Amino acid sequence: MYMGYVQFFLIIIVFLKSLEPNPISDLISDYSFISISALLVLFVLISLVIGYLDSKLGLREEEMRNFSKSNPVLKDIQKSLDELSERVEKLSEKSQK
């Protein structure tokens, strides 16, 4: 997952380098050390904000839950867990009587 972030950042740099000559691309190329550092810091801050929102809103957990519903192996595991849960409930009811 983190390699995706690195690739995304590198794609942004390649995109900025490939722009036609204009004031922004000239500024980036003239002050490349400062501009790339600033872009890296900005990228990290934006990633942190997105990660924070993702953890608060629970988007990734919902995506994983939906994925597990379509995965046959995880369906079998969930079915086994449900059966075990029912057996435990029945055993606890018998032991209480």
Secondary structure, 3 states (H helix, E strand, C coil): CHHHHHHHHHHHHHHHHHCCCCHHHHHHHHCHHHHHHHHHHHHHHHHHHHHHHHHHHCHHHHHHHHHHHHCHHHHHHHHHHHHHHHHHHHHHHHHHC
